[in-house]
Amino acid sequence: MRRVGLIAPFFPPLQRVGALRPARLATHLPELGWQPWVVTLASQREQGHSNSLDTRQLYSLHHLRSPSERKGDPSFGGVRSWLDARVPYDGFWPIFRMNERRILTWLRDVADVDCLVSTGDPWSAHWIASKVAPVLGVPWVADFRDPWTLSRVPLRTRSKGALIADANREAKVIQTADAMTFTSDTALQRYQQAYPLHASRMTVIHNSSGIVGKEVDLPQLDEKSEITLLFFGSFRRLSPIEPWKNLFRHVSLLAQERGVELPKVKVISANATVEPIEELSSLEHQTFSTVEPSKAVSMLNEATVLLLSTHPDRDDIIPAKLWDYIAASPPILSLGSSEDVGGILKATGRGVQFDSRQDDESMQAAQWLLDRILAGRESLRSGHQASAHQTTLSPQWKHSIHPKTMTSKFGVLLDSLVDPNPMHTTLSDEPKDMEDS
């Protein structure tokens, strides 16, 4: 069996969105003849589901606290923000830099890898991969996932000097990696246009769903059943709450114009603290903490409407939560202008998208949401779930968004890099194989 070195700052038991893609690759690559050997970060404070690897296949760089933990520390927050804006490095870079020789030795002498895959950004996983791949003499795949410096909305606020350094580092990754992967067609096109000489080495491998094939029966209604709008994530700078507050204001005004009384509506998100939503008098904002994967499917299916959005100008990404959304049953309301997202919602029939920056589309979104809220109230009165417009995903789409499909595409890519005439293996799409992600 061939061996692939997977460099992923986030990996289980770290419970982060960035850990999902490498974790699913590590789970299914062995079925394609690739044994994963993972270099990741570790923190004793992190708890969660374990990974499926043998301990000898995991090289963890131990440190006191992960950057995400330090971010919540008031004593560190101001310093981190100042450094992020001016210093052209990622918070993980010093850790990888200090452990460069150890990582190289482990990948060469212990893992003995045939190929490298780095997933992250150019200052962390891609940086260390660019250093060790030439020494190891193995091909390297840089999994960008989302766009970095070419995005219209930077991941972090940066000074002009830091932005220039970021762009130079990203260019070096693109010039030296044997292959690059992105998670949206818009991002791929943007990078191919900016780097035409390297366009042939770029491709799209979409993210996958962690709940497809895990559908469960909805619980029986009780006196606590209510209309819920679920945003399965946190409102933040890159996913602002303002578009939703504006939408709720339009819904309230539209209800007044129609002369209808709004029922109690609950908005659920992952934020521990967020400014109150006062635009809808009947609305209550509730938050949740980390959700165990086994409970995610129930939480999604119990919602009346699933809310999806990112920054209005981030039209080049597909939020990872979309893939779980379309595997669930409630209708999806997306606020944005992403052609990728809009196309997926239309093709699957799972929801609608409106550009909140356009007045006419904002009103259409308000009408759509008000209709779903009122329909949800009638469903509750008749003894049904509040999501009155549930839809099911076709078998073809269930196969398309399954982690095994995503992994198969990576497997084909890895085979092509290490063998000029590979006999590609793809994972079966039989129903029995679609149960575990």
Residue pairs with C-beta under 8 A, 6 or more apart in sequence:
1 30
1 33
1 34
1 35
2 33
2 34
2 35
2 114
2 115
2 414
2 418
3 34
3 35
3 36
3 37
3 111
3 112
3 113
3 114
3 115
4 29
4 34
4 35
4 36
4 37
4 113
4 114
4 115
4 116
4 117
4 414
5 37
5 38
5 39
5 107
5 111
5 113
5 115
5 116
5 117
5 138
6 22
6 25
6 26
6 36
6 37
6 38
6 39
6 116
6 117
6 119
7 38
7 39
7 40
7 103
7 116
7 117
7 118
7 119
7 120
7 125
7 128
7 129
8 18
8 19
8 21
8 22
8 38
8 39
8 40
8 118
8 119
8 120
8 125
9 18
9 40
9 41
9 92
9 120
9 124
9 125
10 16
10 18
10 19
10 22
10 40
10 41
10 120
11 19
11 22
11 23
11 26
11 38
11 40
11 41
11 51
11 58
12 19
12 23
12 48
12 49
12 50
12 51
13 46
13 47
13 48
13 49
13 50
13 51
14 40
14 41
14 42
14 43
14 46
14 48
14 66
15 46
15 48
15 49
15 290
16 68
17 233
17 320
18 119
18 120
18 145
20 207
20 210
20 320
21 119
21 143
21 145
21 207
21 208
21 406
22 38
22 40
22 119
23 51
24 208
24 210
24 403
24 406
24 407
24 437
25 36
25 117
25 406
25 407
25 410
26 36
26 38
26 51
26 52
26 53
27 52
27 403
27 407
27 437
28 403
28 404
28 407
28 427
29 35
29 36
29 407
29 410
29 411
30 36
31 404
31 407
31 427
32 407
32 408
32 411
32 425
32 426
32 427
33 411
33 425
34 115
34 411
34 414
35 57
36 53
36 57
37 57
37 58
37 59
37 107
37 110
37 111
37 113
38 51
38 53
38 57
38 58
38 59
39 59
39 61
39 103
39 106
39 107
39 128
40 58
40 59
40 60
40 61
41 60
41 61
41 63
41 66
41 92
41 95
42 60
42 61
42 62
42 63
43 62
43 63
43 64
43 65
43 66
43 69
44 62
45 65
45 66
45 69
46 66
48 290
49 292
49 293
51 58
56 110
57 111
59 103
59 106
59 110
59 111
61 95
61 96
61 99
61 103
63 95
65 73
67 80
67 91
67 92
70 76
70 80
70 91
71 77
71 80
80 91
81 157
84 91
84 156
84 157
84 158
85 156
85 157
85 158
85 159
85 162
86 158
86 159
86 161
86 162
87 162
88 123
88 158
88 161
88 162
88 164
88 165
88 166
88 169
89 123
90 121
90 123
90 124
90 127
92 120
92 123
92 124
92 125
93 123
93 124
93 127
96 103
96 124
96 125
96 127
96 128
97 127
100 128
100 131
100 132
103 128
103 132
104 131
104 132
104 135
104 136
107 113
107 116
107 132
107 136
108 135
108 136
113 136
113 138
114 138
114 418
115 138
115 139
115 140
115 141
115 414
115 417
115 418
116 129
116 132
116 133
116 136
116 138
116 139
116 140
116 141
117 140
117 141
117 143
117 410
117 414
118 125
118 126
118 128
118 129
118 140
118 141
118 142
118 143
119 125
119 143
119 145
120 126
120 143
121 144
121 148
121 155
122 148
122 166
122 169
122 170
122 172
122 173
123 166
123 169
126 142
126 144
126 173
126 177
127 169
129 140
129 142
129 177
130 140
130 172
130 173
130 176
130 177
133 139
133 140
133 176
134 176
138 418
139 178
139 179
139 417
139 418
140 176
140 177
140 178
140 179
141 177
141 178
141 179
141 180
141 181
141 410
141 413
141 414
141 417
142 173
142 174
142 177
142 179
142 180
142 181
143 180
143 181
143 205
144 180
144 181
144 182
144 187
144 191
145 181
145 182
145 183
145 207
146 182
146 183
146 184
146 187
146 316
146 317
147 182
147 187
147 190
147 191
147 316
147 317
148 155
148 166
148 170
149 163
149 166
149 167
149 170
150 187
150 190
150 191
150 194
150 316
151 187
151 314
151 316
151 317
152 313
152 314
152 315
152 316
153 238
153 311
153 313
153 314
154 163
155 238
158 166
171 195
173 180
174 180
174 191
174 195
174 198
175 198
177 201
178 201
178 417
179 201
179 202
179 203
179 413
179 417
180 191
180 198
180 201
180 202
180 203
181 202
181 203
181 204
181 205
181 410
181 413
182 188
182 191
182 202
182 203
182 204
182 205
183 204
183 205
183 206
183 207
183 317
183 318
184 204
184 206
184 316
184 317
184 318
184 338
184 340
185 204
185 339
185 340
186 315
186 316
186 317
186 338
186 339
186 340
187 204
187 316
187 317
188 202
188 203
188 204
190 316
191 199
191 202
192 199
192 202
195 202
203 413
205 406
205 409
205 410
205 413
206 318
206 323
206 401
206 406
207 318
207 320
207 323
207 406
208 323
208 401
208 402
208 403
208 405
208 406
208 437
209 323
209 324
209 326
209 327
209 401
209 402
209 403
209 437
210 293
210 296
210 324
210 403
210 437
211 293
211 296
211 297
211 300
211 324
211 327
211 328
211 437
212 323
212 327
212 393
212 398
212 401
212 402
212 434
212 437
213 398
213 402
213 434
213 435
213 436
213 437
214 297
214 435
214 437
215 297
215 301
215 329
216 297
216 298
216 301
218 298
218 301
218 302
218 385
219 298
219 302
221 380
221 383
221 384
221 385
225 380
225 385
225 386
226 264
226 265
226 266
226 380
226 386
227 263
227 264
227 265
227 266
227 304
227 373
227 376
227 377
227 380
227 386
228 265
228 266
228 267
228 268
228 302
228 303
228 304
228 305
228 386
229 265
229 266
229 267
229 268
229 303
229 304
229 305
229 307
229 369
230 268
230 269
230 299
230 300
230 303
230 305
230 306
230 307
230 330
231 244
231 267
231 268
231 269
231 270
231 307
231 308
231 309
232 270
232 296
232 299
232 300
232 306
232 321
232 324
232 325
233 239
233 269
233 270
233 319
233 321
234 269
234 270
234 271
235 241
235 244
235 269
235 271
235 274
237 311
238 310
238 311
238 314
239 309
239 310
239 311
239 319
240 311
241 274
241 275
241 277
243 309
243 312
243 335
243 356
244 267
244 277
244 307
244 309
244 335
245 277
245 279
246 279
246 356
246 362
247 335
247 356
247 362
247 365
247 366
247 369
248 277
248 279
248 280
248 283
249 279
249 280
250 362
250 363
250 365
250 366
251 262
251 280
251 366
251 369
251 370
251 373
252 262
252 279
252 280
252 281
253 366
254 363
254 366
254 367
254 370
255 261
255 262
255 370
258 370
260 374
262 280
262 281
262 282
262 373
263 282
263 373
263 374
263 376
263 377
264 282
264 283
264 284
265 280
265 282
265 283
265 284
265 373
266 283
266 284
266 285
266 286
267 277
267 283
267 284
267 285
267 286
267 307
268 285
268 286
268 287
268 288
268 303
269 285
269 287
269 288
270 287
270 288
270 289
271 287
272 287
272 289
274 285
274 287
276 285
277 283
277 285
288 299
291 299
296 324
297 328
300 306
300 324
300 325
300 328
300 329
300 330
301 328
301 329
301 330
301 387
302 385
303 328
303 330
303 387
304 330
304 372
304 373
304 376
304 386
304 387
305 330
305 331
305 332
305 333
305 369
305 372
305 373
305 376
305 387
306 325
306 328
306 330
306 331
306 332
306 333
306 351
307 333
307 335
308 319
308 321
308 322
308 325
308 332
308 333
308 334
308 335
308 336
308 341
308 351
309 319
309 334
309 335
309 336
309 356
310 317
310 319
310 336
310 338
312 335
312 336
312 337
312 355
312 356
312 357
314 336
314 338
315 336
315 337
315 338
315 339
316 338
317 338
318 338
318 340
318 341
318 344
319 341
322 332
322 334
322 341
322 344
323 401
325 332
325 350
325 351
326 332
326 344
326 345
326 348
326 350
326 351
326 393
326 397
326 401
327 393
327 398
327 401
329 387
329 390
329 391
329 392
330 387
330 389
330 390
331 350
331 351
331 352
331 372
331 387
331 389
331 390
331 391
332 345
332 350
332 351
332 352
333 351
333 352
333 354
333 365
333 368
333 369
333 372
334 341
334 342
334 345
334 351
334 352
334 353
334 354
335 353
335 354
335 355
335 356
335 365
336 342
336 353
336 355
336 356
337 355
337 357
338 353
341 353
342 353
344 350
345 351
345 352
345 353
347 397
348 393
348 394
348 397
349 391
350 391
350 393
352 365
352 368
354 361
354 362
354 364
354 365
354 368
355 361
356 362
356 365
372 388
372 389
375 388
375 389
376 386
376 387
376 388
377 386
378 388
379 385
379 386
379 387
379 388
380 386
393 401
398 434
399 405
399 429
399 434
402 429
402 434
402 437
403 437
404 427
404 428
404 429
404 433
404 434
404 437
405 427
405 429
407 427
408 425
408 426
408 427
411 424
411 425
411 426
411 427
412 422
412 424
412 426
415 422
415 423
415 424
415 425
416 422
427 433
